[in-house]
Amino acid sequence: MKPRLFFGLLLGLSFSGHLAVGQRPVSLIPPPIAPPPVDELVITNVNVVDVDLGEVEPHRNVVLRDGVIFSVGQWVPAGRGVPTLDGTGKYLVPGLWDFHTHALGSAADERVALPLYVAHGITSIRDVSAARPLADLLRTYQALETGARVGPRLELAGPVLDGSADGSTSLSLTATRAEGFARAEALMRAGWCSLQAGPYLSPEAFGGIAAATRLERVHLAGAVPEAVPVLDAIGAGQRSIEHADKLLLACSGREAELVAARAAALAGPRPLPTLQACIKSQQKDIVASFSPSRCATLAQALMQDHTAVMPGLVAHDFDLRRDPAREDPRFRSVPASMRQQWAQAAHDRPHLSAGKLAKIQVADSLQRSMVATFGLLGVRLVAGSDAGSGTPNLFYGGSLHDELERLVALGLTPAEALRAGTVNPAMATGHGFDVGRIRPAYAADVLLLNGNPLDDIHNLRLIQAVVLRGRLFDLPALAGLATEAEQAAIQQNVAAQAATATR
């Protein structure tokens, strides 16, 4: 296999409009600088959480050297000069993951987002934006790796391969298998080591893309195209499915019929609006034809092929009219322009009668039941917030905690939810043997908590310290990152006002 650029993921630490070609980025405050690394750090007498077993190993000494876990046990290195962190009464867990976020949409976005992820204990993110030039993303990656900037490890999901009415994505709605294969090959030659499927791909183009990624052993993730049955996508090698709507369709006894109707809509004269109307009209039939046995069969296929599922529960809150309180402190890190967009979207939401809202809630309840079934049967669930996607009220950092708490609310144990936010996403991205566990030779991305998350998943918010790449972020440092994000949001507001005044 020919060599390609490898993005890996970027570790961080933790706490409690795209630019046009030639356009200069908005001038913002300098990004926060990481604390200096320490060659060795010992966390003493701490309760280590084994995320695989869902158990606590009490009174352990964890030795970290050069950003890697050296030992977990009773041994401590000799000498008085080794820095130590007292873990008495505290709990050590791997750094959290956000498997689906849009943090890198622009240089301005990332200056708000990246510190916030670290401030919330999220040390790895899988970013699905991929609209900026690869060179820009690599510069951000390098700055984070070297400590010139603070932020989580980055896993880049790659470009979205999709059909469109005008062919702007280089694949038309009727693209052939050969065209899909060629486009995927071109992107992989350009350096991308992961690609995303989009909802408007033709079955033929999707087949070509899947064949190309299998040949090059590159991850294919994203949405299941509307014209492709879910089991066909799994069999073709799609490694993760993000958002659960299409999975609910796969649990319907009428899936083949309903997918065929969506394919026909895409082949018609007004494909995209016709498809949206078709999907909306099918919701009642999907709920009425839900089959628990098909859901179990789907779960078996997902497990057999090690396909991860990102439910995206918190992203549904807006449609369900579950808005955060206006005084929610997380709004302080949302630029004014974004808050205005969210407020306008809320104002434009169609009025729903009690009956229509009840129907939406029934479908949502059924989808949550499906996710709970997946968790019970052992499907690899991965937590993602979808923050930065444009959906209102999704916050960088904070909404990942909301997602984990929703997983517990629908029936998963705290241990299962913790796996969805640590080792499962590491496994789903090919990093299961170097990130996501507290074991020797794993990366030393860890959170020191003031409560046991296996007792209450909300205790993941009780962060005392974060370690990443040999750098220790204590409470003042983590609070400083949150402040930096707020200031970056304010600077965006000032820049936007200045741009408006000069027009």
C-alpha positions in Angstrom: 0.0 0.0 0.0 1.5 3.3 -1.0 2.3 5.7 1.9 -0.1 8.5 2.9 -0.1 11.3 5.4 -1.3 10.1 8.8 -3.3 12.4 10.9 -3.6 10.3 14.0 -5.5 12.1 16.8 -4.4 14.9 18.9 -4.4 14.7 22.6 -5.4 17.6 24.8 -5.9 18.0 28.5 -9.0 18.6 30.4 -11.2 20.6 32.8 -14.3 20.2 35.2 -17.6 30.4 7.3 -14.9 28.9 5.8 -12.0 31.1 4.5 -12.0 31.7 0.8 -8.8 31.2 -1.2 -6.5 34.1 -0.5 -8.7 35.5 2.3 -6.8 36.4 5.5 -8.0 34.8 8.7 -9.8 36.9 11.3 -7.3 38.4 13.8 -8.0 36.9 17.2 -6.2 36.8 20.5 -3.2 34.5 20.5 -4.2 30.9 21.2 -3.3 29.5 24.7 0.1 27.9 25.1 0.4 24.4 26.7 2.2 24.1 30.0 5.7 22.8 29.8 6.1 19.0 29.6 7.4 17.0 32.5 9.6 14.0 31.8 8.0 12.0 34.6 4.9 12.3 36.8 3.5 9.9 39.4 -0.2 10.0 40.4 -0.2 8.3 43.8 -2.9 6.3 45.7 -5.5 6.8 43.0 -8.5 4.7 42.1 -8.0 3.6 38.5 -11.1 3.0 36.4 -10.8 -0.1 34.1 -13.2 0.9 31.3 -13.2 -2.5 29.7 -14.3 -4.4 32.9 -16.3 -1.5 34.4 -14.4 -1.9 37.6 -12.2 0.2 39.9 -8.7 -0.8 40.9 -8.1 1.0 44.2 -5.0 2.6 45.6 -2.8 2.4 42.5 0.3 4.4 41.7 0.4 5.4 38.0 3.7 6.4 36.6 3.7 8.6 33.4 6.9 9.1 31.4 7.4 11.2 28.3 3.6 11.3 27.6 3.2 7.5 28.0 1.8 5.4 30.8 4.9 3.5 32.2 3.3 1.5 35.0 0.1 1.0 36.9 0.5 -0.7 40.3 2.3 -0.2 43.6 5.8 0.7 42.4 7.0 4.3 42.4 10.4 5.5 41.1 13.0 6.3 43.7 14.2 9.8 44.3 12.7 13.0 45.6 12.8 15.0 42.4 9.9 13.1 40.7 6.8 15.3 40.5 3.8 13.7 42.1 0.0 14.3 42.1 -1.9 13.0 45.1 -4.8 10.9 43.9 -6.2 10.0 47.3 -10.0 9.7 47.2 -9.9 10.5 43.4 -10.6 8.5 40.3 -8.4 8.2 37.1 -10.1 7.6 33.8 -8.9 7.8 30.2 -9.4 11.1 28.4 -12.7 11.4 26.7 -13.5 11.4 23.0 -16.0 13.3 20.9 -16.4 11.1 17.8 -18.4 13.6 15.7 -17.7 17.3 15.8 -17.3 20.2 13.5 -14.6 22.1 15.4 -12.3 22.9 12.5 -14.8 24.6 10.2 -12.7 27.8 10.2 -9.7 29.2 11.9 -12.0 31.3 14.1 -14.1 28.3 15.0 -11.2 26.2 16.2 -9.8 29.0 18.4 -13.1 28.8 20.4 -13.6 25.0 20.1 -10.2 23.5 20.8 -9.6 25.0 24.3 -13.1 24.2 25.3 -12.7 20.5 24.5 -9.6 20.4 26.7 -11.4 22.3 29.4 -14.1 19.6 29.5 -11.8 16.7 29.7 -12.0 15.7 26.0 -8.6 14.8 24.8 -9.4 13.4 21.4 -11.9 14.5 18.7 -12.9 13.1 15.4 -13.6 16.2 13.2 -16.0 15.8 10.3 -15.7 19.3 8.8 -13.1 18.6 6.2 -14.1 21.6 4.1 -10.9 23.6 4.6 -7.7 23.0 2.6 -5.7 20.0 3.9 -2.6 22.3 4.4 -4.6 24.4 6.9 -5.7 21.4 8.9 -2.1 20.0 9.0 -0.9 23.3 10.4 -3.4 23.1 13.2 -2.4 19.5 13.8 1.3 20.4 14.0 0.7 23.3 16.4 -1.2 21.0 18.7 1.3 18.2 18.5 4.2 20.5 19.4 2.4 22.3 22.2 2.4 25.6 20.4 -1.4 25.5 20.9 -3.7 23.7 23.3 -6.2 21.3 22.0 -7.3 17.6 21.8 -5.8 15.0 19.5 -7.3 15.3 16.0 -8.7 12.5 13.9 -9.8 13.9 10.6 -12.8 12.1 9.2 -12.0 13.1 5.6 -14.1 14.7 2.9 -17.7 13.9 2.4 -18.3 12.1 -0.9 -21.9 12.9 -1.9 -24.1 13.4 -4.9 -25.6 16.8 -5.6 -28.0 18.3 -8.0 -25.3 20.5 -9.6 -22.4 18.1 -9.4 -20.5 20.5 -7.1 -19.0 17.6 -5.1 -17.6 16.0 -8.3 -20.1 13.1 -8.1 -23.6 13.6 -9.5 -26.7 12.0 -8.2 -26.4 9.4 -10.9 -22.6 8.8 -10.6 -21.4 5.4 -11.7 -19.3 2.9 -9.7 -16.2 3.8 -11.8 -16.7 7.5 -11.0 -17.1 6.8 -7.2 -14.0 4.6 -7.3 -11.9 7.3 -9.1 -13.0 10.1 -6.8 -12.1 8.1 -3.7 -8.8 7.2 -5.2 -8.0 10.8 -5.9 -8.7 11.9 -2.4 -6.6 9.1 -0.9 -3.7 10.1 -3.2 -4.1 13.6 -1.9 -3.3 12.4 1.6 -6.7 11.7 3.2 -6.7 8.5 5.3 -10.4 8.4 6.0 -13.5 9.3 3.9 -17.1 9.9 4.6 -20.2 8.8 2.7 -23.0 11.3 2.1 -26.8 10.7 2.0 -27.2 11.5 -1.7 -24.8 9.0 -3.2 -26.2 6.6 -5.8 -25.8 2.9 -4.9 -23.4 2.5 -7.8 -21.1 5.4 -6.7 -21.2 4.2 -3.1 -20.1 0.7 -4.2 -17.2 2.2 -6.1 -16.1 4.3 -3.1 -16.4 1.3 -0.7 -14.3 -0.8 -3.1 -11.6 1.8 -3.2 -11.4 2.3 0.5 -11.3 -1.5 1.1 -8.4 -1.8 -1.4 -6.4 0.9 0.4 -7.5 -0.1 3.9 -8.9 3.3 4.6 -11.9 3.9 6.9 -15.2 4.7 5.2 -17.6 6.3 7.7 -20.5 8.8 7.8 -24.1 8.5 6.7 -25.7 5.5 4.9 -26.8 6.8 1.6 -30.6 7.1 1.3 -30.7 4.8 -1.7 -28.7 2.1 0.0 -30.1 -0.5 2.5 -28.1 -0.4 5.8 -27.1 -4.1 5.6 -25.6 -3.5 2.2 -23.6 -0.6 3.5 -22.3 -2.7 6.4 -21.4 -5.5 4.0 -19.6 -3.1 1.7 -17.3 -2.1 4.6 -18.7 1.1 6.1 -16.9 1.2 9.5 -19.1 3.6 11.3 -22.7 4.9 10.9 -23.4 8.3 12.3 -26.8 9.4 13.5 -29.4 6.7 14.0 -32.3 7.8 11.7 -31.3 5.4 8.9 -30.8 2.6 11.4 -34.4 3.0 12.5 -35.4 2.5 8.9 -33.4 -0.7 8.8 -35.4 -2.0 11.7 -38.6 -1.6 9.6 -40.1 -4.6 7.9 -40.7 -2.3 4.9 -37.1 -1.1 4.6 -36.6 -2.4 1.0 -39.8 -0.7 -0.2 -39.1 2.6 1.6 -35.4 2.7 0.4 -36.6 2.1 -3.2 -39.0 5.0 -2.9 -36.1 7.3 -1.8 -34.0 6.1 -4.7 -36.8 6.9 -7.1 -37.1 10.4 -5.6 -33.4 11.0 -6.2 -33.8 9.9 -9.8 -36.8 12.3 -10.4 -36.9 15.8 -11.8 -36.6 17.7 -8.5 -34.5 15.2 -6.5 -33.6 16.8 -3.3 -36.9 18.5 -2.3 -38.7 15.4 -3.5 -36.5 13.2 -1.3 -37.1 15.3 1.8 -40.8 15.2 1.3 -40.5 11.4 0.7 -38.6 10.9 4.0 -41.0 13.0 5.9 -44.0 11.1 4.6 -42.4 7.7 5.5 -42.0 8.4 9.2 -45.4 7.1 10.2 -44.8 3.9 8.2 -41.3 3.4 9.8 -42.8 3.6 13.3 -45.7 1.3 12.5 -43.5 -1.3 10.8 -40.8 -1.4 13.5 -39.6 -5.0 14.0 -37.6 -6.0 17.1 -36.4 -9.1 15.3 -35.0 -7.0 12.4 -33.4 -4.7 15.0 -31.7 -7.8 16.6 -30.5 -9.0 13.2 -29.1 -5.5 12.4 -27.3 -5.5 15.8 -25.7 -8.9 14.9 -24.5 -7.5 11.6 -23.0 -4.4 13.2 -21.2 -6.6 15.8 -19.9 -9.1 13.2 -18.4 -6.4 11.1 -17.2 -4.2 14.0 -19.2 -1.3 12.7 -19.5 1.5 15.2 -22.8 3.5 15.7 -22.9 7.2 16.7 -26.4 7.8 18.0 -26.3 11.6 18.2 -29.0 11.8 20.8 -28.4 15.3 22.0 -28.7 16.6 18.4 -32.4 15.7 18.4 -33.2 18.1 21.3 -33.8 21.1 19.1 -36.5 19.4 17.1 -38.0 18.0 20.4 -38.2 21.6 21.8 -35.7 20.7 24.6 -33.8 24.0 24.7 -31.2 24.9 27.3 -31.9 27.6 29.8 -31.0 31.1 28.6 -28.7 31.5 31.5 -26.7 28.4 30.7 -23.1 29.5 31.2 -22.0 27.6 28.0 -23.6 30.4 25.9 -20.7 32.6 27.0 -18.4 30.8 24.6 -20.8 31.0 21.7 -20.1 34.0 19.4 -22.9 36.4 19.1 -23.4 35.7 15.4 -23.9 32.0 16.2 -26.3 32.8 19.0 -28.3 34.9 16.7 -28.5 32.1 14.1 -29.7 29.7 16.8 -32.3 32.2 18.0 -33.5 32.7 14.4 -33.7 28.9 13.9 -35.8 28.6 17.1 -38.1 31.4 15.9 -38.5 29.8 12.5 -39.3 26.3 13.9 -42.8 25.4 12.7 -45.5 25.5 15.3 -46.4 22.0 16.3 -49.7 20.9 17.7 -49.6 18.6 20.7 -50.5 15.8 18.4 -47.7 16.4 16.0 -45.2 16.8 18.8 -46.4 13.6 20.3 -45.7 11.8 17.0 -42.2 13.1 16.9 -41.7 12.0 20.5 -42.9 8.5 19.7 -40.4 8.1 16.8 -37.6 9.5 19.1 -38.6 7.1 21.9 -38.5 4.2 19.5 -35.0 5.3 18.2 -33.7 5.5 21.7 -35.1 2.1 22.5 -33.2 0.8 19.4 -30.0 2.4 20.7 -30.6 0.8 24.1 -31.0 -2.6 22.4 -27.8 -2.1 20.5 -26.0 -1.4 23.8 -27.5 -4.4 25.5 -26.5 -6.7 22.6 -22.9 -5.4 22.5 -22.9 -3.1 19.4 -19.9 -0.7 19.5 -21.5 2.6 20.4 -19.5 5.8 20.1 -20.4 9.2 21.6 -20.5 12.3 19.4 -21.9 15.7 20.0 -22.3 17.1 16.4 -21.2 20.5 17.9 -20.5 23.1 15.3 -22.8 21.5 12.7 -25.3 24.4 12.7 -27.8 22.6 14.8 -28.7 25.0 17.6 -27.7 24.5 21.2 -24.8 22.1 20.6 -21.8 23.2 22.6 -18.1 22.4 22.1 -17.1 20.2 25.0 -20.2 20.4 27.1 -22.6 18.6 24.7 -20.4 15.5 24.7 -21.1 15.2 28.5 -24.8 15.7 27.7 -24.6 12.8 25.1 -23.0 10.4 27.6 -25.6 11.3 30.2 -28.4 10.6 27.6 -26.9 7.2 27.0 -27.3 6.3 30.6 -30.8 7.8 30.7 -32.0 5.5 28.0 -30.7 2.4 29.8 -27.0 1.9 29.4 -24.9 1.5 32.5 -22.4 4.2 33.4 -19.6 1.8 32.4 -21.2 1.3 29.0 -21.5 5.0 28.4 -17.9 5.5 29.6 -16.8 3.0 27.0 -18.7 4.9 24.3 -16.7 8.0 25.3 -13.2 6.4 25.6 -12.1 3.0 24.3 -14.9 2.5 21.7 -14.1 5.5 19.6 -10.4 4.7 19.9 -11.1 1.2 18.5 -13.4 2.6 15.8 -10.6 4.8 14.5 -7.8 2.2 14.7 -6.3 3.5 17.9 -7.5 0.9 20.3 -4.0 -0.2 21.3 -2.5 3.2 22.1 -5.3 5.4 23.3 -8.4 5.0 25.5 -7.2 2.8 28.4 -5.1 3.2 31.5 -2.5 0.6 30.8 1.3 0.6 30.3 2.4 1.7 26.8 -0.8 3.6 26.2 -0.8 7.4 25.7 -1.0 9.2 29.0 -4.2 11.1 28.3 -6.0 10.9 31.6 -8.5 12.7 33.7 -8.3 13.0 37.5 -11.9 13.1 38.9 -13.4 13.9 42.3 -16.1 11.3 41.9 -16.5 7.7 40.6 -18.1 7.9 37.1 -19.2 4.2 37.4 -21.5 5.3 40.3 -22.8 8.4 38.4 -21.9 9.4 34.9 -22.3 13.0 35.9 -19.1 12.6 37.9 -17.2 12.9 34.6 -17.8 16.7 35.0 -15.9 16.8 38.3 -12.4 17.2 36.8 -9.5 18.0 39.1 -6.7 17.7 36.6 -5.9 16.5 33.1 -2.6 15.1 31.7 -1.8 15.1 28.0 1.6 14.4 26.3 3.4 14.8 29.6 1.7 18.1 30.3 -0.2 18.6 33.5 -3.3 20.9 33.4 -4.4 21.7 36.9 -7.6 23.5 37.8 -6.3 27.1 37.3 -4.9 26.1 33.9 -8.2 24.4 32.9 -10.2 27.4 34.0 -7.9 29.6 32.0 -8.7 27.6 28.9 -12.4 28.2 29.4 -11.7 31.9 29.7 -9.6 31.9 26.6 -12.5 30.4 24.6 -14.9 33.0 26.0 -12.4 35.8 25.0 -12.0 34.3 21.5 -15.8 34.4 21.1 -15.8 38.0 22.2 -13.0 38.8 19.7 -15.2 37.2 16.9 -18.0 39.5 17.9 -15.7 42.6 17.7 -14.3 41.5 14.3 -17.8 41.0 12.9 -19.0 44.4 14.1 -15.9 46.1 12.6 -16.4 44.3 9.3 -20.1 45.4 9.2 -19.1 49.0 10.0 -16.7 49.2 7.1 -19.1 47.9 4.5 
